[in-house]
Amino acid sequence: MKIQGHQAMLAHHVSIPHDNVHESTAATTSLASFNVQQQQQQRRRPGFAYTRHTKTCTPQYWSSRTEAWPRMVPQLSTVSNVFGSRVSERFRSDMTLLESTAYDDNDDDVYNELMKEGIAALLNSYARKGFPYTAWEVKTLLIQALVSQKAATLQAQQFFLANQACN
């Protein structure tokens, strides 16, 4: 019943005579085949609502290992080796940079957010020309921001904005 309705609609839109059922059925079959192929392709890849775009300067991008990290900042370096002993007051001494960039976004700890955005900013300072911070500035600002939650929140926001604006 449904196919006959499609045949009549298809015959009307493509100017197929109603009395030529064979041509109309062939056109409907190819249309149905096209629809099935289109549905199969949509099942193979996520839809627009589920596609996650990650900018090339964010912590998520760097934690995905899509691009090689700059040689000056190996992925398995610890945060204390890169930022100094002062960070060991807030973070495990064996925490790696890669581990820190992969922190869960739902974590409400401002210091974790500062570290995640700070590491992305450090990587961007080495890898992206025109990034607004130098590596030395990122390290200094991150260490200075460890004095309070307010300072950590403000600096994490600054790093976040710089990372989001970066290309």
C-alpha positions, 0 to 999 in steps of 0.5 A: 500500500505504501509503495503504491502511494510512493509510485503515484507521488513519484510518477507525478513528480518525475512525469512518469505516466500512471499507466506504465506501472513497470517504469514506475515500479523500477523508479520506486525500487531505485528510490527505496534502494537509495533511501536504504543506502542513505540510512545505512550510511547514517548508521555508520557515522555519528549524526551532527548532534553527536559529533564532537569537534575539538579545536587544535589548541585545547586540552582535549586535543592534546590529550587525544594524541592527534598531533605529536607533542613538542620535543621540549615537553614530552608527554610522560614528563611529570608536572613537577619536572616541568613546573617545579616543586611548588606544584607538588603541593597540589598534585601527585609528584608522579602525575604526567602532563598527558594524564593531567590534560585528560582530566574529566571536565566535570571535576570541580577542582579549580587547580585541576582545571588550571593545570589542564588549561596551563599544560595546553597553553604550554604546548601551544606556546611551543607549537603555535606561532603567535600564541599570546603566551611564551613558555616561560610566561605560562610556567610563571603564571601557573605557579603564581596562580597556585596561591588561592582558588580565586587566583587559580580560577582567574588564571585557568580562565585566561589560559582557557580563552587563549587556548580557545582563540588559538588556531 
